[in-house]
Amino acid sequence: MSTIELKDKIQKRLAEIEDESFLKEIYGLISDDETPYEFSAEQEIRIEQALEEIRQGKVISNDDVKRDAEEWLRK
């Protein structure tokens, strides 16, 4: 699909969307506004908890996770 075709499809699809919150999210993704993302209080707590787990060495390597997932999928 060419760039022109892709832009045309996106414009047509956007014209059909009525959900204002969805349109605002799309606008946020494509705007040049450099306002940083703001986390909710719950997200901030969970991030701090995760960072503390990392500091305590409570981590699992990506290879271990992949291996565990492969084993689980074979069951």
N, C-alpha and C positions, 0 to 999 in steps of 0.2 A: 504494500500500500504506500502510495507516495505521500509526501508531506501535505500536499494540497488536499488529497482525499481524506487524510487523517484529520486535518483541521476542519474540513467540511462536516465530517461525521460528528466530531466533538461539538461543533456549533449547533448542529441539528439536535443532538441529544440534550445539550444544555437548555435549549429553547423549550424542551418538553418537561423539564424538571420544575416542580412547583414547591418543593420542600426548601424553605428559606434557610434552615440550619445546615442542610446539606450543601446548598449553594455557597453559604459563608465558609464552610470547610474547604470547598474547592477553591474559592477565592484566596483563602489563606495559603493554600499550597502553591498557587501560581503568582501571587502578588510579590512585589519587590519590597514589601514591608519587612524590615529586619527586626520587628518586635520579637523578643525571645518567647519561647513557649513557657507558659506558667503552669507549674504543677499544682495540683490540689493538695490540701493538707495531708490527706491519706497517701497520696503518691509520694510526698516528701518523707513521710514516716517509713514507707516501704523501701524507698531508696536508701535511707539511712540504715535500716535493718540489713539490707543486702550488703552495704559497704562494711558494716560491722562483721558480718559473716565472712567477707573476704579477708578482713584484717585478722580474723581468728583462724584463717586457713580452711574454712569450711567451703571448699570449692571442689568441683568435679571437672576433670579435663573434657574437652570436646570429644576426644577419642573414646574416653570411657562412656560418655553419653551415647555416642553412635553405636558402640559395641552393645551396650545395654538395650538400646532400641532394637537393634537387629536380633538379639536373643529373644526379646519380648515378642517381636513380630513372627518369629518361627514357632511360637507356642500355639 
